[in-house]
Amino acid sequence: MKRKVIIIGGVAAGTSAAAAAKRANPELEITIIEKRSKISVGACSFPYFIGGLVDSPEKLYSFTPKTFKEKKGTEVLTEHAVLEINMSNRQVSVKNLKEDKLFTMDFDILVIATGSVPIRLPIPGRELDGIFNLKFFEEAVAIKDYMKGNNVRTVGIVGGGNIGLELIENFARLGIRSFIVERFPDVVFGYDPEIREIIREELKKFEIPLYLETTAMEYSGENGKVTGIKTDKGNFHADMVIESVGIKPNSELYKDLGLPMLPNGALITNQKCQVEGFSNIYAVGDCASVRNMIIGKHDYFPLGTTANKQGRTAGLNIGGTLDLFKGTAKAQVFKLFNLEIGKTGLTEKEAKDLRFNPVSVTLDLRNKGGVFEKSGNIRIKLIADKETHKVLGCSMAGIDGVAKRLDLFTALISFDIKLEDAKNLDLTYSPPFSTVWDLNAVAIQKLIDKI
């Protein structure tokens, strides 16, 4: 008798789990249950879809349910919602949202890939038209439609994180004015201050209003549509508002099942991506914890790359092939106008709070030969532990070449490599790509000298 695998959620982690499990064991009977109409959606491209660089909504997803079944051999039920999980009977209660029908399905193995949901501000005026989050495919399409149908010329973005800044650039590409309302003292507050300084300079260069330490209190409107944001520092006109204040695990379905969770509702998993204590229950993606490689503890880091890796690991183990997801260095990167900005590992403040003994260098170094296109400086802040000489974190911001240079420090963190063992790495060189001594090598040597 075939083993039945049910996967709740069909975005990055869920589809990756299904594909890997079917590759490892073609005899598995796998069903993905997804309450929305699309699967395998690339949410990281949403800002660029809004800005017109992705020219059609069809390019935002990799598979339709039909093509996924044809290529991966997995059943996909879209517009179906799991209402309840019965752990003892190994059943899920499902509702067909299109036909309003209820039924149950048995499982031998359950994969929870319910993802995350946006944090919504509980303030007056939230019901007005023209206020959006940017989390799901339908919202990205709705934003484009609203802009087109309402002659949007000014957008207020509540929240100064990575997504908010990516949106700023894409609205500018369309000739739309935008501004940021941020309750913290700075944008992307999870970065080191030396990097945030460069980001503020870039926003100023492109005349982007930035209202820091400013709290949205209410949305104003006329005729049922938003017209502005009322804050504790004044009122600002906006034809449309995007809330970008963070996400949280979508835990409603499993919160009362007695499964181990972090305080925010993320399911605690082992390196096989099984929920701890439950060998037939897996959790992957934004609803699951990850192991922080630096501190060796469970952490929450919702990112598409992490979700895909977790999905693959879960799928391989379900299919009978041992695979371990050893965790994350929390590497990330984003683009803002002419800047690439990224980080991996800890900030210096985080390292101190965790009782490391951090030593750091901050340098402005050339990214390539000066005669080449996009030559200029990259600011790098490199942090290591004084006792162990191991990298704790690295942040960068600059005109070109940040994204791939950060990968080196993610590797040093991932494989527990000391600075002295990294200083003579054979890094590639050619003037269109770097200086003779690449800035990574210079930063490593400068930090060794300081230690």
N, C-alpha and C positions, 0 to 999 in steps of 0.2 A: 504494500500500500504506500502510495506516495506521501511524503511529508508535506504538510500544508504550511506555507509561510504567508502571513499577512503583514503588509507594510502600511502603516498609517502615515500618509504624507508622500507626495510625489514630486518634490522639488529636487534640490541637489542631492541631499543625503539619501532620500528614499529611493530615487532611481538608480543611484550608484550602488546601493545595497542590492537592489533587485538584479542589476546587470552582473555584478560580481558573483552573487550566489548562483545564478543560472549558468555562468561560465564554469564555476567550480563543480556544480552538480546539476546537469541538465534534467535530471529526473524530479527535481523539486517542483511542486505546484505553488507558484507565487502569484499573489494578487496585491496590487497597489490600490489603496483606497484614498482618493483625493477629493476634498469637498469643493475645490475650485475647478474651473473648466480647462485649465492648462496644466501641463506637467513640464518638468525639466526646464524651468524658467531661470534665465540669467539675470537676477535682480541687480547685479553690479553694473549692468549696462543701462539701467533706467535713466540716470541723469543724461546720458548721451543720446538716448532716444528722445527725451524731452528737448534737448538742444539740437536735434536734427542730424547728428552724426550717424545714428542708427535710423535708417530711413523708413522702416516698416515694422509694425508690431510683431510680425511673423518671425523676424530675426532675433526676437527676445527669448525664444525657446528652441531647444535642440530637437525635440521629438513631439509629435502628436501622440495621443494614446494609440492610434492605429499603427503608426510607424514604430513605436516602441515595442508593441506586441510582435510585429513582423520581424524586427531586428534582434530583439532580446528575448522573445519567447515568454513574455510575462503579461498576464491579464492586468488591465488598468480600468478601474471604475472611477471616472471623474464625475463631479457633481453628486458625490455620495459622501455622507458624513458618518463617522463612527460616533455613536451616542454613548456607548458604554462598553467597558472591558470587563468581562467576567473571568477573573483569574482562575478560580477553582474549576470551572467547566471548560476553560480554554475556548471561549467564544467572544465574539464582538457583535454588538447590536448595531445595525447599519440602517441609515435612511437614504433612500433614493430621492434626492432633492428635486429632481425634475418631475417625478411621478408621484411623490409624496407617499412612498411605500416603505414599510419596515420589514426587515428580515435579519436573520442571524447567520454568522459564518463561523465555522470551527477553525482553530489553528493549532499547530504543533509548536510553531515558533512565531513570536510576535516582534516586529520591529517598530518602535515608536519614533517617528520622524515628523512630529507635529510642528516643528519649527519654532518661530517666535512671532510675537505680535508687537506692533508699535505702542509705545507709551503715549497716551493721549492726555493732554492737559485738561483737568476738570474745571474749566473756567467758563463763565457766562459767554454765550454767543457761539459755543462750539458746534451748534446745530446748523449754522448758516452755510449756504452753498458757497463753494469757493475755498473751503478749508480742507486741506488734504494731508495725509501722511504719504510716504513713498516707500511702501513695503511690498505691495502685491501688484501683479501684472495689471489687474483691472484698474488700480489707482493710477498707474503710469499712463494708461490710455485715457482715463478720465481727465487727468491734468491736461494732456494735449488737447482734448476736446473742449475743455473749459476755456483754455487760453484762446482757442480759435473762435469760440462762440461769444466771448465776452470782451474782446479787445483789451486783453490784459497788458498793461504797460508798466505796472509796479508790483513786485512780489515781495512780501515779507517772509523771511525765513526765521523761524523760532528754533534756535539751536545752532551752535557753531562747531559742530563736529565734521568728520570727513564728508558725509553725504551732503550736508548743508553747503560746504565749500565747493564741492563738485557742482552742485546746482547753480551756485553763483556764477561760475564760469559759463555754464551752458545757457543760462538766461541772458548773459552778456552777449553771447554769440548770436542770439536772436534780436538784439537791440532792446531788450527788456531790462529796466532798472530793477535792482534788488538790493535788499539790505538785511542785516543780521541782528536779531535780538537775542542776546546771550546772558543768562543769569550769572555765569561764572566770570571771574576777572579777565578771562582771555578766551580765545578760540582754541579748539583742539587741546583742551586742558590736560589731556593725558600725555602730551609731549613735553620734552624739556624746554625751559624758557628760552634758551638760545635759539631753538628752532621756531618757536612761536613768534619770536621777534621778526624773523624773515617773512613769515606768513603775513603778519600785520603790515609789513612794508609792501608786500605784493598787493594786498587789498587796497592800501592807500594809493598805490601807483595807478590802479584801475578805478579809483574813486568810488569804492564800495563803502557805504556807510556802515559803521560797526558800533552797535550800542551794547557795551559791556556792562556787567553788573546791573543789568536791566531785566526786570521780570514782567512777562506778559500777564496781565490781570484780567483782561476781557477782550472779546472781539466785538467790534461795532459793525453795523450793517444797515442796509436799506433794501426794501423789497425782497427780503429773504436772502440777500447776497452780502458777503463780507465786504466791508469798505475800509477797515483799518484795525490796528492793534492798539489797545489801551494798555500802557505800562505804568510802572511806578515812577518812571522818569519822563513821562509825556506820551502823547498820542501820535501815531504814525499812520499815514494813509497807505492802503494796500488794496489792489484789485484782486489779489489772490494771496493765500497764506499756505505755506508748507510747514507743518510741524515736524521737526527732526530732532527730537529730544531723547532718543534712545529706544531700545527694544527690551523685551523680557521674554523668557521661555513661555511658549503656549502650553500651559500646564493644566488647563481646566479638565481635560479628559482623564488625567491620571493622578491628580493631586490627592485623592482620597483612597488610593489603592494600597497605601503602606509601603510604597517604593522609596528608597533612599534618595533624598534631594538636597541640593544646596539651598541656602536661605532664599534665593531668588526663584526657586522652583525648577532649576535644571536637574535632570536625573543624573545621579552619580554612577559612573561606569568604570569598568576595568579596562585593561589594555586590549581585550578582545571586543570591546564596545558592548559587552553585556552589562545590564543593570546589576550592580553589586548584589550578590545573594540570589540571583534569578538566572539560571543558566539558559532558559529558553526565551528570555526577554532581552531585547537589545534596544539601545537608544542612540540615535545619531543626529548630528546637525545642531541647530540652534536650541534644541530642547535638552541637550546633553552637556555634561561637564567634559572638560579635557584635563589632562595632566600638564601642569606648568613645568617645563623641563628645568627651569632654574631653581625653583623652590621645591620641586618634587611633590606638589600637592594638587588636589583638585581645584580647578579654576573654571571661569566662564569666558569663552572667547569666540563669539559667534561670527564666523567668516565663511565664505563660500568654499575656499580651499580646504579649510578644516572639515567642513561638512562632507565634501567629496571623499576625503581620506577616511573619515570615520565610516562612511557608507561602504566604501570598498572593503575596509577591514571587517566590518560586520558581515558583509556578504560572503567573503571568503571563508570566514569561520562557520557561517551557517551551511555553506557548501561542503564543509569537511576539510578545508585547507587552512592550517594554522597561520594566522597573521596577527601581528601586534601593532597597535597604534601607540607609539611611545610618547606622544604628547606634542606640545607646540612651544615654540619660542616667542609666540605672539607677533610674528612678522606681519607687517602691513605697509601699504604704499598707496598714495593717491596723487592726483594732479590738480594743480590750481594755476590757471593761466600759463605762465612760462616756467613754473616750478614743478619739479618732482619732489614729493615729500614722503618720507617713510621712517619707520622705526622697527626695531626688533629687540626683544628682551625688556629690561626694566629701564625706567628713568632713574636719574640719580636720587631723586626724592624717594621713589619706591624702594630702591636698594637700601637707603638709610632706614626707612620705616621697617624693612624686613631684617634689620640688624646685620646687614653686610657691612664691610668697611670699604666703600667705593672710592676709587680714584679715577679722575676723568681728565680728558683733554678736549678742547674745542678749537677747531682749526678751520680756516677758510682756505681751500686749496683748489688749484686748477683741475678741471675735469679732463682736459685734452690739450693738444697743441693750439696755440693762440690764433692761428690763421684759419682754423676750421669752423664750420657752421656750428652754432650752439656751444662754442667754447666759452668758458666762464668759470666762476667759482662754485664749489659745493661746500656748504658748511657741514662738518661732521663732528658730532660729539660721541666720543667713545668712552665707555665706562667699564672698568674691571675691578675685581676684588683684590685688595692689597695683599691679603694673605695667600690666596690661591693662584693669583695672576690669571684667572679665567675671566672671560668676557661676561659681563652682566647685562650690557645693553649697548645699542648704538642707534643714534638718530641722525638723519641727513635731510638737507633741503638744498636744492640747487637747480641749475638750468637744464642739465641733461646727464643721465648716467647714474642716478641715485638707485633706481629700482634693482638693477642687477648687482651693484656694489654691495647693497645690503645683504644679498644672499650669502656673501662670504661670512659675515658675522653671525647670521642664522646658523650656518654650518658649524662655526666654531662653538657656538652655544650647544647645538644639538649633539656634537661629538665630544664635548667636554675638553676642548683643546686649549692649552695655555698660550699666552701671547708669545712667549719665546719660541714655541714650536710653530707659530704661524708667521713669524717675521720674514722668513726666507721662502715663503711660498712662491712658486713660479707663476706669477700673474702675467697675463698677456699684455703686450705693449705694441702699439703703433700710434703715431701722432693723432690720427683721426679719432682715437678712442681713449687715450690716456697720456699722461706724461711718463717719462722713463721710470721714475719712481711713482707708482700709482698712489693716489691719495690714501687708499686703504693701508698700503705698506708704510707710508709716512706716519699715519695716525697710530698704527701699532707700535712703531719704533719710538715715537714721542711718548706714548703711554708707558712703555717699558722703561724709558729714561726717567720718567717721573716717579715710577714705583721704586 
